[in-house]
Amino acid sequence: MRRTPEDLVVEAVEHVDAVRAHVDRLGLDDPAGFDAACLRLAAAIDCLAGLPVGLRDEICGGDWASVRSTRNRIVHGYFAVESEVVREAVVRDLDPLRARLVAVVEVVEGTA
């Protein structure tokens, strides 16, 4: 069974929330916190990859190439991932990404 765009957006929110929880609890300087944040961030981005292009680009603020690049750095160069790449994504991009995802969920659910 193929997941709908709505399913993917809801799942992405869950992963983003997990990133925030790991960072808040352990921080990115803790190896376990960093690993957990990386895995959940990559999973959230994988959800975005399955969305229709227009919706994906809207959610990513028109910067899908950078978002996908972050995922690829995590997944393909995991032990060589520069902590600053992940730290910047978490500090600068995580909350705005979550807000855009939640806005999509609200539109889909008719609560916006």
N, C-alpha and C positions, 0 to 999 in steps of 0.2 A: 504494500500500500504506500502510495506516494504522499508525503506530507504537504499540506496546503501552505500557501504563503502565511496565513494566519498562524498555523502551527509553528512554522519556522520563526516567526517574529516572537511569539510567546516563549519559545525555547531559548531564543537569543537573549531575551530579558532575564530568564532564569540563570543563564550562564554569566551575564554581566553582573547580576546581583551576587552570584557566587564569587566572582572576582573581587568585588568590593568587600564582601565578608572576609575573604582570605587576607586581603591587604589590611583591612581594619584590625583583624585579630592577630596576624603574624607580622605584617609588614613585608616590604619587598627586599629588605636586607637579610631576612631569614631565608635560608635556602628552601625550606618547605613552603613558605609563603610565596616565594618567587615561582617555584615549580607549579604550585596549585594555580596561581594567577595566570601563568603562561598557558597551562592546559585548558583552563576555562575560557580564556580570551581567544585561543585558537578555535575552540568549539563554537563560541559565539560567532566568530567570523565565518566558520563553515556553514552555519545556519544562514547567514546573510548571502553566501555564495549561491544558495539554492533559490533565492528570490528572483522574481522577474526584474530585469535590468533597470527599468525605470524606478521601481520601488526601492531596489537595492541602492541605487545612486542617490535617491532622496534621503534615505536613512543614513547613508555614509557622508552626507553633506557634499556630494559631488566629488569625493576623493577616494573612490573605490580602489584605485591603483595603490595608494599608500596603505589602505586598510589591508588589502590582500598581501602586500609586501610584508607587513608586520606578521601576518599569519605564516607566510612562507619562511620568514626568518626564524620563527619559533619552531615550526614543524621540521624544517629541513636542516637547520643548523642549531638544534636545540642546545647542545653543550657549548656552542660558540655564540649564543644569543647575547648581545650586549644588553646589560641590565638597563642602560639608559633608554633603549628603544622601548622596552616594556614599561619602564617607569614613566616615560613621556606619554605613552598611550594611556596609561592608567590615570595619571594626574591631569592631563590636558583633554583627553578625548572620551573617557569612560562615561562621565556624567552626561555630557551632551548627547552621546550615542544612546544612552538609556532613555533620555527624554524624548528623542525622536522615535525610538522603538515603542515607548508607551503611548505616544501620540497616535501611532499607527494602530495599536491595539484598541485604543479608545474609539477611533473612527470605525474600525471593523465591528466592534461591539455596540456601536451606536450611542456611546456615552459622551462623545465630544460634540 
